[in-house]
Every structure is written in structure tokens, then in C-alpha cells.
Amino acid sequence: MTRTLVTGGAGRLGRSVVQVLARAGRDVVSVDRDVVEGLPAVQIEMDLLDADARRALFADQRPDEVVHLAAIPAPFLAPGDETFAINTSLAYGVIGGALETGARSALVATSPTVVGYGSPGGWAPAYLPIDEEHPLAPWNDYALSKQAIELLVAVTARASGDRIRIGAFRPCYVVAPEEWEGAITQQGHTVLERLERPELASVALFNYVDARDAGEFVLAWLERADGIPNGTVFFVGAGDSLVRGPVADALAEWVPEAAEAAAPLLADAPVFSSALAERLLGWRARRSWRTEMSGSDTAGASEEVGVG
């Protein structure tokens, strides 16, 4: 049985990734500072910044695959220097452990923030929807750490050749299953509040992805990594935007610098494109806020923008 080590497996994204991989028949090992009751994995509670403990973990588990999710998960949750140091150190150590113990593949989570939206100095997209070719312009230490991790992935692919298949993915704003039912998101409000107050979602250009869809992306990558260019980076997002009404109108109101580029977007289009993941991996998101949230309000919004 394939042994898959998931760092950050107890987190909002990690729990869904673990569940998808376990259902697919993998022997999943979750490594986190927390444990979650009922998670279908061997759970190891530890701090991956402890280099000796991390080396011992990899030597003992000898995973076939590694999925690295552990990180400070958003900007400004810690001092900038700590955010950069922790996120890059974790990625460097985990990728090193995968190489040293002969893992055949490693997938690392980064972030859409690398493109630079929300910069206090001003930012406008080069074009929409944003894809993997879009210029990067990180403006905070969190986004900078994610760009550095993507560079580390590229260096590893160049340096290691066929020794390991490695890649990175940029999951959009992750919505865990319980958050569709009203649980508080990591920003301290609910998904419904994000819909009712579009300024809350506009700071991320209305991007999002269901955690289960992201888990299915991880599985698709692990199963097809041998057949795609080593070191490829993917956007992973829902097939629409987290906003009621046409997304171009919402961008014009709340992100006016993106209005010109947004004009051609279809009413319910995503601002971030996952077309590369569909083309190379056969993956596309199966869930949206329109399918996961119940109530006449959301159903009416679906009809308004012609989803279907």
C-alpha cells in the first residue's frame, strides 16, 4: 500500500486531503501539532521545525509520497520575519526529508497571493482570468515566502531530475465542509457573511475552493505526476466566484483597478483559472457555493447569473 505523509493534516485543508487520500486506499500519515478525532490516518503530533525530530520522522515512516501543507496559513498572523522564516524552513526541511528517504513524489501548497493583489502601493491584473503565466508581485512576507517555496520546488526539479517528481499548487480561499453550514472561517466571519458583504471577499478577488475539491486535486496530482512536467505550479480554485451577481460588476465596484480586465468575464466566471489542472490532470472543481449552501437566497443567485 502506498504510504502518503501529509504535513498539516489536522488543518482546515489537511483534514479533507487526508480523507480523500484515505478513501483512495492510501496509508496516510498525518503530521501536525494537533490531532483530530476520527481522522482516517496515523496521526503524529510534532513540531516539524525540530530538525532532529523531522529527520527521525522521515527515517521511520519512509513515505512513498509527501504532501506538504503545514505553514502559517495567511498573511499577518505572525511577525513578517517569523512568517517568512517558518514557512520557508518547513518547506525546505520537508522536501529535504522526502529526498533523503527516497520518496517518489512531493507536492507543496503555496498561495494565489504571489500575484500581488491587494498591494497598498496599487495593483492591477495584467489580464483576467489569472493563470500560471501571470506575473508575480508579492508585497508581504507571507506571499514572499510562498514565492520562495515555488522557487525551491523549481530548483529541486532541476537539481534532482527523475529522482523525485515535485510540484506546487496554489489553493484559493479554502472553505472547509463545516463552513458551508455556518462555522467561522479563518478570517473570523462566515461564508454567508462573505456573500452578503462582498468587500470581505473582494480582497481576495472573490476566489475560493471547497477543501474536498482541493483534496481531489492532490489525489489527481499524485496519480499523474509522472506524466506532467516536473516542477509544474497549478492554481486550484472553484469554477465560479464567491459573489452574488456578475463578477465583473463586483470587481468594478470593489476592485476598480481590475475593472477593465474584468469586463469580458462571464457573469459567474472565476477570476483565477484552473484550466491547466484540467488539461494536465483531468481535474476540475465539482463544488461551488451554489451547490453547497442551502436556502432560497443562494438558489436565486444561481438562477440570476445563469449557472447550469
ROKOL-422653 format. One record per residue (C-alpha): residue in one letter; residue number from 1; x, y negated, z. Coordinates in steps of 0.05 Angstrom, whole numbers, plus 5000, padded with zeros to 4 digits. Layout:
! residues N
{residu: A; num: NUM; X: X; Y: Y; Z: Z}
...
***
This chain:
! residues 308
{residu: M; num: 1; X: 5000; Y: 5000; Z: 5000}
{residu: T; num: 2; X: 5024; Y: 4930; Z: 4983}
{residu: R; num: 3; X: 5045; Y: 4891; Z: 5044}
{residu: T; num: 4; X: 5030; Y: 4817; Z: 5039}
{residu: L; num: 5; X: 5055; Y: 4768; Z: 5091}
{residu: V; num: 6; X: 5013; Y: 4705; Z: 5098}
{residu: T; num: 7; X: 5041; Y: 4647; Z: 5138}
{residu: G; num: 8; X: 4988; Y: 4602; Z: 5168}
{residu: G; num: 9; X: 4939; Y: 4660; Z: 5162}
{residu: A; num: 10; X: 4896; Y: 4635; Z: 5220}
{residu: G; num: 11; X: 4884; Y: 4567; Z: 5189}
{residu: R; num: 12; X: 4824; Y: 4538; Z: 5151}
{residu: L; num: 13; X: 4852; Y: 4562; Z: 5084}
{residu: G; num: 14; X: 4891; Y: 4621; Z: 5111}
{residu: R; num: 15; X: 4831; Y: 4657; Z: 5140}
{residu: S; num: 16; X: 4798; Y: 4661; Z: 5072}
{residu: V; num: 17; X: 4862; Y: 4680; Z: 5037}
{residu: V; num: 18; X: 4873; Y: 4737; Z: 5087}
{residu: Q; num: 19; X: 4801; Y: 4762; Z: 5078}
{residu: V; num: 20; X: 4806; Y: 4762; Z: 5002}
{residu: L; num: 21; X: 4872; Y: 4799; Z: 5002}
{residu: A; num: 22; X: 4849; Y: 4850; Z: 5053}
{residu: R; num: 23; X: 4786; Y: 4865; Z: 5013}
{residu: A; num: 24; X: 4831; Y: 4876; Z: 4952}
{residu: G; num: 25; X: 4866; Y: 4932; Z: 4990}
{residu: R; num: 26; X: 4928; Y: 4897; Z: 5013}
{residu: D; num: 27; X: 4962; Y: 4909; Z: 5080}
{residu: V; num: 28; X: 4961; Y: 4837; Z: 5105}
{residu: V; num: 29; X: 5006; Y: 4809; Z: 5159}
{residu: S; num: 30; X: 4985; Y: 4740; Z: 5185}
{residu: V; num: 31; X: 5039; Y: 4698; Z: 5219}
{residu: D; num: 32; X: 5014; Y: 4637; Z: 5256}
{residu: R; num: 33; X: 5019; Y: 4601; Z: 5322}
{residu: D; num: 34; X: 4946; Y: 4621; Z: 5333}
{residu: V; num: 35; X: 4907; Y: 4685; Z: 5327}
{residu: V; num: 36; X: 4835; Y: 4693; Z: 5303}
{residu: E; num: 37; X: 4787; Y: 4745; Z: 5328}
{residu: G; num: 38; X: 4765; Y: 4793; Z: 5273}
{residu: L; num: 39; X: 4816; Y: 4773; Z: 5221}
{residu: P; num: 40; X: 4829; Y: 4834; Z: 5177}
{residu: A; num: 41; X: 4905; Y: 4832; Z: 5186}
{residu: V; num: 42; X: 4961; Y: 4848; Z: 5233}
{residu: Q; num: 43; X: 4968; Y: 4782; Z: 5270}
{residu: I; num: 44; X: 5036; Y: 4759; Z: 5294}
{residu: E; num: 45; X: 5037; Y: 4698; Z: 5338}
{residu: M; num: 46; X: 5102; Y: 4659; Z: 5330}
{residu: D; num: 47; X: 5134; Y: 4594; Z: 5310}
{residu: L; num: 48; X: 5165; Y: 4601; Z: 5241}
{residu: L; num: 49; X: 5213; Y: 4544; Z: 5256}
{residu: D; num: 50; X: 5250; Y: 4591; Z: 5302}
{residu: A; num: 51; X: 5302; Y: 4616; Z: 5253}
{residu: D; num: 52; X: 5323; Y: 4677; Z: 5293}
{residu: A; num: 53; X: 5250; Y: 4699; Z: 5303}
{residu: R; num: 54; X: 5235; Y: 4686; Z: 5229}
{residu: R; num: 55; X: 5294; Y: 4729; Z: 5206}
{residu: A; num: 56; X: 5273; Y: 4784; Z: 5253}
{residu: L; num: 57; X: 5202; Y: 4780; Z: 5227}
{residu: F; num: 58; X: 5223; Y: 4789; Z: 5154}
{residu: A; num: 59; X: 5272; Y: 4844; Z: 5171}
{residu: D; num: 60; X: 5218; Y: 4881; Z: 5209}
{residu: Q; num: 61; X: 5160; Y: 4871; Z: 5161}
{residu: R; num: 62; X: 5197; Y: 4872; Z: 5095}
{residu: P; num: 63; X: 5137; Y: 4846; Z: 5056}
{residu: D; num: 64; X: 5126; Y: 4861; Z: 4982}
{residu: E; num: 65; X: 5093; Y: 4793; Z: 4974}
{residu: V; num: 66; X: 5093; Y: 4727; Z: 5012}
{residu: V; num: 67; X: 5040; Y: 4673; Z: 5012}
{residu: H; num: 68; X: 5065; Y: 4610; Z: 5048}
{residu: L; num: 69; X: 5010; Y: 4565; Z: 5076}
{residu: A; num: 70; X: 5039; Y: 4544; Z: 5143}
{residu: A; num: 71; X: 5052; Y: 4469; Z: 5147}
{residu: I; num: 72; X: 5030; Y: 4404; Z: 5177}
{residu: P; num: 73; X: 4967; Y: 4402; Z: 5135}
{residu: A; num: 74; X: 4954; Y: 4329; Z: 5119}
{residu: P; num: 75; X: 4987; Y: 4260; Z: 5119}
{residu: F; num: 76; X: 4996; Y: 4220; Z: 5183}
{residu: L; num: 77; X: 4982; Y: 4277; Z: 5232}
{residu: A; num: 78; X: 5053; Y: 4271; Z: 5258}
{residu: P; num: 79; X: 5110; Y: 4220; Z: 5251}
{residu: G; num: 80; X: 5135; Y: 4218; Z: 5180}
{residu: D; num: 81; X: 5204; Y: 4245; Z: 5193}
{residu: E; num: 82; X: 5174; Y: 4304; Z: 5231}
{residu: T; num: 83; X: 5124; Y: 4319; Z: 5176}
{residu: F; num: 84; X: 5179; Y: 4320; Z: 5123}
{residu: A; num: 85; X: 5228; Y: 4360; Z: 5164}
{residu: I; num: 86; X: 5177; Y: 4412; Z: 5187}
{residu: N; num: 87; X: 5144; Y: 4424; Z: 5121}
{residu: T; num: 88; X: 5208; Y: 4430; Z: 5081}
{residu: S; num: 89; X: 5243; Y: 4471; Z: 5134}
{residu: L; num: 90; X: 5185; Y: 4520; Z: 5138}
{residu: A; num: 91; X: 5184; Y: 4529; Z: 5062}
{residu: Y; num: 92; X: 5260; Y: 4536; Z: 5057}
{residu: G; num: 93; X: 5262; Y: 4588; Z: 5113}
{residu: V; num: 94; X: 5203; Y: 4629; Z: 5087}
{residu: I; num: 95; X: 5228; Y: 4630; Z: 5015}
{residu: G; num: 96; X: 5297; Y: 4649; Z: 5042}
{residu: G; num: 97; X: 5267; Y: 4706; Z: 5082}
{residu: A; num: 98; X: 5229; Y: 4731; Z: 5021}
{residu: L; num: 99; X: 5294; Y: 4732; Z: 4981}
{residu: E; num: 100; X: 5336; Y: 4764; Z: 5035}
{residu: T; num: 101; X: 5288; Y: 4822; Z: 5046}
{residu: G; num: 102; X: 5272; Y: 4836; Z: 4973}
{residu: A; num: 103; X: 5200; Y: 4811; Z: 4966}
{residu: R; num: 104; X: 5179; Y: 4814; Z: 4894}
{residu: S; num: 105; X: 5137; Y: 4751; Z: 4895}
{residu: A; num: 106; X: 5125; Y: 4688; Z: 4935}
{residu: L; num: 107; X: 5070; Y: 4636; Z: 4927}
{residu: V; num: 108; X: 5074; Y: 4569; Z: 4964}
{residu: A; num: 109; X: 5019; Y: 4518; Z: 4977}
{residu: T; num: 110; X: 5034; Y: 4445; Z: 4963}
{residu: S; num: 111; X: 4983; Y: 4388; Z: 4952}
{residu: P; num: 112; X: 4949; Y: 4344; Z: 4900}
{residu: T; num: 113; X: 4975; Y: 4284; Z: 4939}
{residu: V; num: 114; X: 5040; Y: 4289; Z: 4900}
{residu: V; num: 115; X: 5008; Y: 4249; Z: 4843}
{residu: G; num: 116; X: 5005; Y: 4188; Z: 4888}
{residu: Y; num: 117; X: 4932; Y: 4169; Z: 4893}
{residu: G; num: 118; X: 4915; Y: 4120; Z: 4949}
{residu: S; num: 119; X: 4981; Y: 4085; Z: 4947}
{residu: P; num: 120; X: 4977; Y: 4019; Z: 4985}
{residu: G; num: 121; X: 5021; Y: 3989; Z: 4930}
{residu: G; num: 122; X: 4969; Y: 4006; Z: 4878}
{residu: W; num: 123; X: 4959; Y: 4068; Z: 4835}
{residu: A; num: 124; X: 4922; Y: 4085; Z: 4772}
{residu: P; num: 125; X: 4919; Y: 4153; Z: 4738}
{residu: A; num: 126; X: 4957; Y: 4160; Z: 4672}
{residu: Y; num: 127; X: 4896; Y: 4198; Z: 4647}
{residu: L; num: 128; X: 4837; Y: 4239; Z: 4672}
{residu: P; num: 129; X: 4827; Y: 4294; Z: 4688}
{residu: I; num: 130; X: 4894; Y: 4301; Z: 4723}
{residu: D; num: 131; X: 4932; Y: 4364; Z: 4705}
{residu: E; num: 132; X: 5001; Y: 4393; Z: 4720}
{residu: E; num: 133; X: 5035; Y: 4348; Z: 4668}
{residu: H; num: 134; X: 5012; Y: 4284; Z: 4703}
{residu: P; num: 135; X: 5068; Y: 4240; Z: 4731}
{residu: L; num: 136; X: 5084; Y: 4248; Z: 4805}
{residu: A; num: 137; X: 5088; Y: 4188; Z: 4852}
{residu: P; num: 138; X: 5086; Y: 4209; Z: 4925}
{residu: W; num: 139; X: 5082; Y: 4149; Z: 4973}
{residu: N; num: 140; X: 5081; Y: 4181; Z: 5042}
{residu: D; num: 141; X: 5124; Y: 4232; Z: 5078}
{residu: Y; num: 142; X: 5072; Y: 4288; Z: 5072}
{residu: A; num: 143; X: 5066; Y: 4281; Z: 4996}
{residu: L; num: 144; X: 5142; Y: 4274; Z: 4991}
{residu: S; num: 145; X: 5151; Y: 4339; Z: 5030}
{residu: K; num: 146; X: 5104; Y: 4375; Z: 4981}
{residu: Q; num: 147; X: 5142; Y: 4349; Z: 4920}
{residu: A; num: 148; X: 5207; Y: 4372; Z: 4953}
{residu: I; num: 149; X: 5176; Y: 4441; Z: 4963}
{residu: E; num: 150; X: 5156; Y: 4444; Z: 4890}
{residu: L; num: 151; X: 5228; Y: 4427; Z: 4871}
{residu: L; num: 152; X: 5252; Y: 4483; Z: 4918}
{residu: V; num: 153; X: 5205; Y: 4531; Z: 4881}
{residu: A; num: 154; X: 5235; Y: 4508; Z: 4814}
{residu: V; num: 155; X: 5306; Y: 4515; Z: 4839}
{residu: T; num: 156; X: 5291; Y: 4585; Z: 4866}
{residu: A; num: 157; X: 5262; Y: 4606; Z: 4799}
{residu: R; num: 158; X: 5323; Y: 4581; Z: 4762}
{residu: A; num: 159; X: 5373; Y: 4610; Z: 4812}
{residu: S; num: 160; X: 5341; Y: 4677; Z: 4824}
{residu: G; num: 161; X: 5318; Y: 4696; Z: 4754}
{residu: D; num: 162; X: 5278; Y: 4760; Z: 4756}
{residu: R; num: 163; X: 5298; Y: 4775; Z: 4828}
{residu: I; num: 164; X: 5233; Y: 4743; Z: 4852}
{residu: R; num: 165; X: 5170; Y: 4715; Z: 4820}
{residu: I; num: 166; X: 5154; Y: 4649; Z: 4853}
{residu: G; num: 167; X: 5102; Y: 4595; Z: 4843}
{residu: A; num: 168; X: 5066; Y: 4537; Z: 4876}
{residu: F; num: 169; X: 4994; Y: 4516; Z: 4879}
{residu: R; num: 170; X: 4961; Y: 4450; Z: 4897}
{residu: P; num: 171; X: 4895; Y: 4467; Z: 4931}
{residu: C; num: 172; X: 4846; Y: 4409; Z: 4931}
{residu: Y; num: 173; X: 4810; Y: 4387; Z: 4994}
{residu: V; num: 174; X: 4796; Y: 4455; Z: 5026}
{residu: V; num: 175; X: 4725; Y: 4468; Z: 5051}
{residu: A; num: 176; X: 4721; Y: 4529; Z: 5097}
{residu: P; num: 177; X: 4657; Y: 4571; Z: 5093}
{residu: E; num: 178; X: 4631; Y: 4547; Z: 5161}
{residu: E; num: 179; X: 4639; Y: 4474; Z: 5140}
{residu: W; num: 180; X: 4583; Y: 4481; Z: 5089}
{residu: E; num: 181; X: 4538; Y: 4495; Z: 5148}
{residu: G; num: 182; X: 4559; Y: 4432; Z: 5185}
{residu: A; num: 183; X: 4624; Y: 4448; Z: 5221}
{residu: I; num: 184; X: 4671; Y: 4389; Z: 5226}
{residu: T; num: 185; X: 4724; Y: 4385; Z: 5172}
{residu: Q; num: 186; X: 4797; Y: 4368; Z: 5186}
{residu: Q; num: 187; X: 4782; Y: 4295; Z: 5174}
{residu: G; num: 188; X: 4733; Y: 4294; Z: 5232}
{residu: H; num: 189; X: 4668; Y: 4289; Z: 5193}
{residu: T; num: 190; X: 4622; Y: 4339; Z: 5158}
{residu: V; num: 191; X: 4616; Y: 4355; Z: 5084}
{residu: L; num: 192; X: 4547; Y: 4325; Z: 5084}
{residu: E; num: 193; X: 4575; Y: 4260; Z: 5111}
{residu: R; num: 194; X: 4626; Y: 4263; Z: 5055}
{residu: L; num: 195; X: 4569; Y: 4266; Z: 5005}
{residu: E; num: 196; X: 4527; Y: 4213; Z: 5039}
{residu: R; num: 197; X: 4586; Y: 4165; Z: 5047}
{residu: P; num: 198; X: 4626; Y: 4170; Z: 4982}
{residu: E; num: 199; X: 4681; Y: 4126; Z: 5009}
{residu: L; num: 200; X: 4703; Y: 4185; Z: 5052}
{residu: A; num: 201; X: 4715; Y: 4229; Z: 4991}
{residu: S; num: 202; X: 4738; Y: 4174; Z: 4945}
{residu: V; num: 203; X: 4806; Y: 4170; Z: 4980}
{residu: A; num: 204; X: 4820; Y: 4240; Z: 4950}
{residu: L; num: 205; X: 4786; Y: 4224; Z: 4883}
{residu: F; num: 206; X: 4727; Y: 4269; Z: 4903}
{residu: N; num: 207; X: 4769; Y: 4332; Z: 4897}
{residu: Y; num: 208; X: 4754; Y: 4396; Z: 4936}
{residu: V; num: 209; X: 4756; Y: 4472; Z: 4933}
{residu: D; num: 210; X: 4720; Y: 4526; Z: 4972}
{residu: A; num: 211; X: 4771; Y: 4564; Z: 5014}
{residu: R; num: 212; X: 4745; Y: 4630; Z: 4986}
{residu: D; num: 213; X: 4757; Y: 4608; Z: 4915}
{residu: A; num: 214; X: 4828; Y: 4587; Z: 4935}
{residu: G; num: 215; X: 4837; Y: 4657; Z: 4964}
{residu: E; num: 216; X: 4815; Y: 4687; Z: 4899}
{residu: F; num: 217; X: 4866; Y: 4644; Z: 4863}
{residu: V; num: 218; X: 4920; Y: 4671; Z: 4908}
{residu: L; num: 219; X: 4899; Y: 4742; Z: 4892}
{residu: A; num: 220; X: 4898; Y: 4727; Z: 4817}
{residu: W; num: 221; X: 4968; Y: 4697; Z: 4821}
{residu: L; num: 222; X: 4996; Y: 4757; Z: 4860}
{residu: E; num: 223; X: 4966; Y: 4805; Z: 4809}
{residu: R; num: 224; X: 4991; Y: 4768; Z: 4748}
{residu: A; num: 225; X: 5055; Y: 4733; Z: 4769}
{residu: D; num: 226; X: 5098; Y: 4779; Z: 4726}
{residu: G; num: 227; X: 5063; Y: 4755; Z: 4663}
{residu: I; num: 228; X: 5070; Y: 4679; Z: 4671}
{residu: P; num: 229; X: 5129; Y: 4631; Z: 4671}
{residu: N; num: 230; X: 5168; Y: 4635; Z: 4735}
{residu: G; num: 231; X: 5161; Y: 4574; Z: 4779}
{residu: T; num: 232; X: 5095; Y: 4551; Z: 4750}
{residu: V; num: 233; X: 5055; Y: 4500; Z: 4791}
{residu: F; num: 234; X: 4978; Y: 4501; Z: 4790}
{residu: F; num: 235; X: 4922; Y: 4455; Z: 4810}
{residu: V; num: 236; X: 4867; Y: 4494; Z: 4845}
{residu: G; num: 237; X: 4800; Y: 4459; Z: 4851}
{residu: A; num: 238; X: 4726; Y: 4466; Z: 4843}
{residu: G; num: 239; X: 4694; Y: 4458; Z: 4775}
{residu: D; num: 240; X: 4660; Y: 4393; Z: 4794}
{residu: S; num: 241; X: 4669; Y: 4333; Z: 4840}
{residu: L; num: 242; X: 4646; Y: 4324; Z: 4912}
{residu: V; num: 243; X: 4599; Y: 4266; Z: 4897}
{residu: R; num: 244; X: 4526; Y: 4256; Z: 4881}
{residu: G; num: 245; X: 4514; Y: 4225; Z: 4813}
{residu: P; num: 246; X: 4563; Y: 4216; Z: 4756}
{residu: V; num: 247; X: 4635; Y: 4219; Z: 4779}
{residu: A; num: 248; X: 4657; Y: 4164; Z: 4731}
{residu: D; num: 249; X: 4608; Y: 4116; Z: 4763}
{residu: A; num: 250; X: 4633; Y: 4135; Z: 4833}
{residu: L; num: 251; X: 4705; Y: 4124; Z: 4813}
{residu: A; num: 252; X: 4688; Y: 4057; Z: 4782}
{residu: E; num: 253; X: 4656; Y: 4035; Z: 4847}
{residu: W; num: 254; X: 4704; Y: 4064; Z: 4898}
{residu: V; num: 255; X: 4769; Y: 4072; Z: 4859}
{residu: P; num: 256; X: 4764; Y: 4015; Z: 4808}
{residu: E; num: 257; X: 4835; Y: 4024; Z: 4783}
{residu: A; num: 258; X: 4814; Y: 4092; Z: 4756}
{residu: A; num: 259; X: 4751; Y: 4066; Z: 4722}
{residu: E; num: 260; X: 4779; Y: 4060; Z: 4651}
{residu: A; num: 261; X: 4809; Y: 4130; Z: 4652}
{residu: A; num: 262; X: 4745; Y: 4159; Z: 4683}
{residu: A; num: 263; X: 4697; Y: 4132; Z: 4631}
{residu: P; num: 264; X: 4700; Y: 4194; Z: 4585}
{residu: L; num: 265; X: 4689; Y: 4244; Z: 4642}
{residu: L; num: 266; X: 4626; Y: 4285; Z: 4641}
{residu: A; num: 267; X: 4578; Y: 4270; Z: 4697}
{residu: D; num: 268; X: 4597; Y: 4329; Z: 4742}
{residu: A; num: 269; X: 4669; Y: 4337; Z: 4718}
{residu: P; num: 270; X: 4727; Y: 4348; Z: 4766}
{residu: V; num: 271; X: 4780; Y: 4294; Z: 4769}
{residu: F; num: 272; X: 4833; Y: 4349; Z: 4776}
{residu: S; num: 273; X: 4837; Y: 4402; Z: 4722}
{residu: S; num: 274; X: 4846; Y: 4476; Z: 4738}
{residu: A; num: 275; X: 4848; Y: 4494; Z: 4665}
{residu: L; num: 276; X: 4919; Y: 4521; Z: 4670}
{residu: A; num: 277; X: 4899; Y: 4571; Z: 4723}
{residu: E; num: 278; X: 4841; Y: 4594; Z: 4679}
{residu: R; num: 279; X: 4886; Y: 4601; Z: 4618}
{residu: L; num: 280; X: 4944; Y: 4637; Z: 4651}
{residu: L; num: 281; X: 4910; Y: 4675; Z: 4707}
{residu: G; num: 282; X: 4837; Y: 4681; Z: 4686}
{residu: W; num: 283; X: 4817; Y: 4644; Z: 4750}
{residu: R; num: 284; X: 4763; Y: 4592; Z: 4758}
{residu: A; num: 285; X: 4725; Y: 4569; Z: 4819}
{residu: R; num: 286; X: 4659; Y: 4605; Z: 4829}
{residu: R; num: 287; X: 4631; Y: 4560; Z: 4884}
{residu: S; num: 288; X: 4611; Y: 4487; Z: 4889}
{residu: W; num: 289; X: 4577; Y: 4442; Z: 4939}
{residu: R; num: 290; X: 4514; Y: 4450; Z: 4896}
{residu: T; num: 291; X: 4514; Y: 4526; Z: 4907}
{residu: E; num: 292; X: 4539; Y: 4528; Z: 4979}
{residu: M; num: 293; X: 4498; Y: 4473; Z: 5012}
{residu: S; num: 294; X: 4424; Y: 4485; Z: 5021}
{residu: G; num: 295; X: 4369; Y: 4433; Z: 5021}
{residu: S; num: 296; X: 4327; Y: 4394; Z: 4973}
{residu: D; num: 297; X: 4375; Y: 4335; Z: 4973}
{residu: T; num: 298; X: 4432; Y: 4375; Z: 4943}
{residu: A; num: 299; X: 4387; Y: 4413; Z: 4895}
{residu: G; num: 300; X: 4360; Y: 4347; Z: 4870}
{residu: A; num: 301; X: 4431; Y: 4322; Z: 4859}
{residu: S; num: 302; X: 4447; Y: 4384; Z: 4818}
{residu: E; num: 303; X: 4389; Y: 4370; Z: 4771}
{residu: E; num: 304; X: 4407; Y: 4297; Z: 4767}
{residu: V; num: 305; X: 4475; Y: 4309; Z: 4736}
{residu: G; num: 306; X: 4454; Y: 4369; Z: 4695}
{residu: V; num: 307; X: 4493; Y: 4424; Z: 4728}
{residu: G; num: 308; X: 4480; Y: 4493; Z: 4699}
***
